[in-house]
């Protein structure tokens, strides 16, 4: 009976230690977590042109400029963002193509067409919630 008890204790200790072992990281675990975070900030609009991502866009393209602190080395260039106006629930998708000098890390500056999907341009500034979509996602 003692052998069976020792065997069961050793077996369950092995199983629990295997379950507690962290999974290997591919080096971008913070990037994966970042995409799941919903940010709340200020939404404004601007007339796009040549953006920091190296593309020249028009006002009719769904352009998003993210805060310079979040822009960093441009790792989010061309990544799609889901944006929602917290006041009326309107939702749009925009593509990160520029950085915004006057934006905090939770703010977004949007092209006129994109902003109009959320509110009238006359509004000028709205409260938004937003998050990054997966890198290979597009609407």
C-alpha positions in Angstrom: 0.0 0.0 0.0 2.9 2.3 0.8 4.3 1.8 -2.7 1.0 2.7 -4.3 0.8 5.9 -2.2 4.4 6.9 -3.0 3.7 6.2 -6.7 0.5 8.3 -6.8 2.2 11.3 -4.9 5.2 11.2 -7.4 2.9 10.9 -10.4 0.7 13.8 -9.4 3.7 15.9 -8.5 5.0 15.3 -12.0 1.7 16.1 -13.6 1.3 19.4 -11.6 4.8 20.5 -12.3 4.3 19.9 -16.1 1.1 22.0 -16.0 2.9 24.8 -14.1 5.7 25.1 -16.7 5.3 28.2 -18.8 4.9 27.8 -22.6 7.9 28.9 -24.7 7.7 32.5 -26.0 8.4 33.5 -29.6 9.8 36.8 -28.5 6.6 38.9 -29.2 4.4 38.0 -26.3 3.9 41.7 -25.4 2.9 42.3 -29.0 0.2 39.6 -28.7 -1.0 41.0 -25.4 -1.0 44.6 -26.8 -3.5 43.6 -29.5 -6.0 42.4 -26.9 -6.0 45.6 -24.9 -8.9 48.0 -25.5 -7.7 51.6 -25.2 -9.9 54.6 -24.4 -8.9 58.0 -25.5 -9.5 61.0 -27.7 -10.4 60.7 -31.4 -9.7 63.6 -33.7 -9.3 64.0 -37.5 -6.7 65.4 -39.8 -5.9 65.7 -43.6 -3.5 62.9 -44.4 -0.7 63.1 -46.9 2.8 61.5 -46.7 2.7 59.6 -43.4 5.5 58.3 -41.3 4.9 54.8 -42.6 6.0 56.0 -46.0 2.6 56.1 -47.8 0.8 59.0 -49.3 -2.9 58.7 -48.5 -5.9 60.8 -49.4 -8.7 62.0 -47.1 -11.0 59.3 -48.5 -8.7 56.4 -47.2 -9.4 55.1 -43.7 -6.1 56.4 -42.2 -5.2 56.2 -38.6 -2.3 58.1 -36.9 -1.3 56.7 -33.5 0.5 58.5 -30.7 4.2 58.9 -31.3 5.0 57.0 -28.1 3.1 54.0 -29.3 4.3 54.4 -32.9 7.9 53.7 -31.8 9.8 52.2 -34.8 6.7 51.9 -36.9 6.0 48.3 -36.0 2.2 48.9 -36.3 2.4 50.4 -39.8 -0.4 49.0 -42.0 -2.1 47.2 -39.0 -5.8 47.6 -38.8 -7.5 49.1 -35.8 -11.2 48.7 -34.7 -12.5 52.1 -33.4 -15.7 52.8 -31.6 -17.4 56.1 -30.6 -18.2 55.5 -27.0 -21.1 58.0 -27.1 -23.1 56.5 -30.0 -21.7 53.1 -30.5 -20.6 53.7 -34.2 -17.7 51.5 -35.2 -15.2 51.7 -38.0 -11.9 50.1 -39.1 -8.8 52.2 -39.9 -5.3 51.3 -41.1 -2.3 52.6 -39.2 -0.3 54.8 -41.6 1.1 57.6 -39.6 2.1 58.9 -36.2 0.5 61.7 -34.3 2.8 64.2 -32.4 0.0 65.7 -30.3 -1.7 62.4 -29.4 -1.2 60.4 -26.2 -0.7 56.7 -26.5 -4.5 56.1 -26.2 -5.5 58.8 -28.7 -6.1 58.3 -32.5 -6.1 60.9 -35.3 -8.2 59.8 -38.2 -8.7 60.8 -41.8 -12.0 62.7 -42.5 -13.7 59.8 -44.1 -12.9 57.5 -41.2 -13.9 60.1 -38.6 -17.3 60.7 -40.3 -18.1 57.0 -39.8 -18.0 57.8 -36.0 -19.3 61.4 -35.8 -19.7 64.6 -37.8 -16.5 66.5 -38.6 -18.0 69.5 -36.8 -17.7 67.5 -33.6 -14.0 67.7 -33.9 -13.1 65.5 -30.9 -14.8 62.4 -29.5 -14.1 59.8 -26.9 -13.2 56.5 -28.5 -12.4 52.9 -27.5 -10.1 51.0 -29.9 -7.8 48.0 -30.3 -5.4 46.6 -32.8 -6.5 43.7 -35.0 -4.2 40.8 -35.8 -1.3 41.8 -38.1 -2.6 39.8 -41.1 -6.3 40.9 -40.6 -8.0 43.3 -43.1 -11.7 44.2 -43.5 
